[in-house]
Amino acid sequence: MSEHKRDVHGHTVQGGSSALDGIDYLDHRLDYKEVEVFFDQAKRHGSVQFEDDKGRNYTIVRNQNATYTIERRKESSGWF
C-alpha cells in the first residue's frame, strides 16, 4: 500500500491507494464549505465517516499532529 499525501482545502491529508478515490472526492467534487464540515467533525470527535458519490465508504481520522488520514471502509455484504 503506497501512501498518498495531499493538501485538501487547506488540510494535510494522507491515505493509502484504497483511499485515493475518497481523497479525490473531497478535493475535487465538494466545495470548501461542504468539506469543512467533515474536517470540523473529525477535529471535534477524532473521526468522521462519509460516503462518496459512488457509494464507497470512508473514514477521516484526525492525527495527533493535526493532519488527517483517510481510510476506506469495507462495505457491508449483509446477511441475505
Buried (B, 14 or more C-beta within 10 A) or exposed (E): EEEBEBEBBEBBBBBBEBBBBBBBBBBEEBEEEEBBEBBEBBBEEEBBEBEBEEEBBBBBBBEEEEEBBBBBBEEEEEEE
